[in-house]
Amino acid sequence: MKNLYLFPLFILIVSCSKTNQNQDRISQLEQEFGLSSISPAGDGTLFFENISYGNDTRNQLDIILPSDQTPKGVLIFFHGGAFVAGDKSDVFDQLFLPTINELLANNIAVVSANYTFISSTNSQGVISALEDGSEVISFVENHLELMQIPANKIILGGVSAGAGIAQWNGYRDANNRQVQGILALAAQSTYNLYEWENVFPGFQLDDLLLLSPVLSELFFQFYKTANPTESELAAVNYIEFMDGQDPPVYVYNQAGDELITSGGGIDFDVLYHSYLHANHLRGRAIEVGQEFSGAFQELPASFVLRLLK
C-alpha cells in the first residue's frame, strides 16, 4: 500500500523536473536569440525572429522549435522571389504551410532565412545570396547544441531562388558536411544562365536578352556585368558540383515547357520553373550516381522525415 502512495509522488517529481529542465532550455535560448514571440506555427512551438547572422541588412533569420520536445533535426529554408523579392515569413504561405506543420508536428525544427538581393546596395550579384546561404548554415551548425538538435541532421530547402541557394550549398563539399538532404521546389538547374540553352533546346540566351529588356536588366544584376567571365559562370554552375557523395536531392517543378507566350514574350514562370529544369538535374544525378527524388516518389515532408528518422 505504501508503494501505491509513493508512485504518484514519483510521477510528480519527474514531471516537475522535466518542466524545470524545459524552462532552463527556453531561458538559455532567449539569452542567445532574444525573447520568443507568438509563433505563427501555433501552440507547441517556440518562435525567435529577426536574428542576425551577418552584417548585411537582410542577413536575418527566424527559428521555430518544438516547445516541449527535443528536435530530431532541422530544415533550413530559403524563400523565393527571383533574388529581388520575398521574405523569410513566406515559409508560412499556404503553399508550404502543410509541409512545415507536418515537420513541426514530428519535432523537426525550421530555420527560415533572408538573404541579399541582387538589387541590394552591397550585392555582388547572385553570388552574394549564395554565400549568405553558407553563413546561415554555419550559424545553425554553431548553435545546434544550444537548440538541442543532433549533429548531421540538417536538410537544406527552398523554393525557386531559395532552391538555388539550397542546391549551391548542398552540392559543395565545404558546406554539406552535416547535410542529409536537399529539398528544391520550383528549382532552377544552374545559375550559369548560358547552360539554360541545354534546358530549353532551340533557344539562345543572347536572343532572349534582346527580346526582353526585363530579362536583360536581371541578367546584368545577376552577374553585375553584361559579360561574365568563364570563372564567374563556373562559380555558380552548381549542377557541375553534383557527385555521388552529395546528399539526396528532391526536386519538384510544375511549370510547362512553352517558353514563348502567344504574344511573343517570355513566360518567366516557365523560364524559371519548368519541369525541364528538374529533368536536367535528374539527368545529372543519374550520371554521377546521386540519389534523386520528387513528387513521383514521395511528398516533400516524407522526404525530409525519411532522411531525419
N, C-alpha and C positions, 0 to 999 in steps of 0.2 A: 504493500500500500504506500509505503514511504517513497518508493521509486516512482509511483504514479504522480506524486506531488512534485517530484524533482524534474520530471520530463518537461512540463510546461515552463518551468523556470529556466531550464537549459535552452529551450527554443527562444525564450525572451532575451536571454543573454546573447545568443548568437545573432538574433535579429538586430539588437542594439549595436553589436559590434560591426555588423555589415553596414548599418546606417552611418555609424561614425566614420568608417573607412571611406564610404562614398562621399560624405561631407568633406573629409580631408582631401579626397581626389578633386572635387569641384573647387575647393579653395585653392589648391595648387594650380589648377587650370586657369582660374581667374587672376591669380597673381601674374601669370605669364601672358595671358591673352586679353585681360580686361574682363569686366563683369559680363556674364552671359545675358543675352537678350531674349525676348519672346521668340520662340523658334517658329519659323514658317512651316516646319515639318510637323508641328503639333506636339502634344504631350509625349513624354517618354524620350525627348531629345534635348540636348544642350546646344545652344547656338552662340558662337562667338564670331562677330563680324568686323570687317574693315581692319584686319590685322596686316600690318606692313611686313612684306618680305624683301623689300628692296627700296631704292631711293626715288624711283620714278613715281609720279602722281598716281598712276594706275597699278602700281605694284602692291595690290591689296588682295586678300583672300578671306573667305569665310570658312568656318569649321562647324560641322554638325556631327555630334557624337551621341551615342546612346546614353541616356542619363543614369541608368541603373546597372548597365551591363558592361563588361569588358569587350571592346570591339574585336572582331575576328580579323579585320583588315580595313583597308581604306581605298575609296575611289577618289582619285584626283581628277577633277573635271574642269575643262576649259570651254568657255562659251563660244558660239559662232558669231558671225557678223562681218565676214569678208575683211577682217582686220581693220575695219573702220567704224564698227558699231558693236552693240551688245554689252552685256554686263553679267557678272558672276551670279546675280539673282535669277538669271534665265534658267538656272538648274531647276527652278521650281515652276517653270512653264508647264502647261497641261501636257505638252508633248513628252516631257521627260519625267513628270511627277510620279506616274505609276511605277516606273523603274526605280526612282530614288526612294519612294516609300517602301518598296519591297526590299531594297538593300538595307535601309534603316531598320525595318522590321526584323531583319536577320542579323542585326548587330554589326553592320558594315558602316564605318564612318564615311563621311563625304567631305571633301575639301573642294571648294569652288573658287577659282581664281580669275581675277582680271589680269590684263597684260597690256603692253604698249601697243597702241595702234600705229599703223604705217603713216597716219596723218599727224601723230603726236610730235610736239616740238623737238624732242630729243631722239626721235626714231631714226635708226639707220636702215629702215626698211623692214621687211618681214623677218630678217634675222634677229631683230630686237625682240620680237614677240616670241620667237622660238627659244631664244636664250632666257627670256623671262620664265618660260616653262621649266628650264633647268633649275632656275633659282627656286621655283615653287617646290620641285622635287627635293632639293637639298633642304629646304625649310622643313618639309614634312619629315624627311629622314632624321633630321636633327631633333625632332620633337616626338618621335614615335614612343619613346619610353614614357614621357610625360603623359601622352594621350593613352598609354597602356595598349598600344597597337603592336602586335607581333612584328618582328623584323621579317622582311621578304614577303610581305602581304600587301603589296601595292598594285592597284590597277590604274593605268592612265586612260582617261577617256575624254571625249569631246565631240562637238558637232561642228561640221563644216571647217571653218578656220581652226577651231579648237581641236578638231580631229587631226588636223595637220600638226599642231603643236604636240599632241599626244604621240603621233607616229614619229616625228622627227626625233623626239627624245627617247621613245621606246625602242627604236632601232639602233640607237647609238650605244655602244658598249660603255661609254663613260657615264651614262645616265640610267641604264636599265638594270643595274646590279640587283636591286630589290624588287623589280617589277615583274609581276606574274602574268600580266596580260595587257592588251591594248584594245580599247573599245572606240572604234572610229565610225561615227554616224554621219551620213551625208558627206562622205570624205572626198578629198582630192587625192590623187595618186602620187603627186610630187609637186614641189614648188620650183622646179626648173620648168617654166611655162612652155618652153620650146618642146619639152618631152610630151606635152599635150597633143602635139601633132600626131603622135603614135596612138593616143587615146581616141582621137576623132579623125580617122583616115580621110584624106581628101581635102583637109583644111590646113592652111598655113597661118601661123601666128601673125606674121607681119601683115598679111592680108586682113586679118581680123582687127588688128590695131588701126589700120587705115579705115576700116568700116565703122569703127566705134570710137569716138573721142573719149567716151567714158572709160572704155577698156584701156585706151592709150594712157590716160591720166593715172589709172590704177596701176598699170604696168610700171610707170615711172616711179610712183610712190612705193611700189612693191620692192624695187631694187635701188631706189634713189639714184637712178641713172636710166637713160634710154638705151644704153649699150652695156649691159652687164658682162663681165669677163667670164671666161670659162671656169675660173676658180670660184667666182661668186655663184655661178649657176650650180656647180658641183656641191657647194657647201649646203645648198637647200634641196638637193636632189635625193630626198630620203629614200626613195624606192631602191636606190642603189646601195643603201646602207643595210638592207634586209639580208639576213642569212639564217641558216638553220639553227643557230644558237639563240636567236631572238625569242622573246616571249610570244605566245599565241596572239593572233590579231583577229578581231571581229569587225567586219565591215558591212554596213547596211546602207545602200543608196537606192532611192526610189525614182529619181528623175529619169526621163527618157533619153533619146539619142538624137532628136531633131534640133540641131544646134542653131539653125537659122529659122526665124519666125516667118509666117506668111507675109508679113510686112517688110521683110528683108533685113531685119535687125537681128541682134544676138539674143538668144534666150539664156540669160545669165544663170537661171536655175539649172538648166541642162549643162552649161559650161562648167559650173562648179560642182554639181551633184549628180551627174549622170551615172547610171549603172555601169557605164563603160569605164569609169574610174575604178569601180570595185573590181571589174573584170581584169583591168590592168594590174591591180595589186594582187589579185588571186593568181594570175599567171606568174608573177614574180615569186610569190610564196611557194608555188608548186616547183618552180625552177630551183629554188635554194633549199627546199625542204622545211619551210617554216609552217607551223600549224596555222590553219586558216579556218574561220567560222563566219557564220552570218545567219540571217533570218531563215534561210532554208534549213538550218540545223537546230537553232535554239534562239530563245529570246535574249535580249541584252542582259537582263538581270540574271538569267540562268547561266550565261557565260561567266559573269563575274562571280557568282556564288560557287560555280563548279571549280573555278581556279583558286578560290579562297577558302575552300572547305577544310 
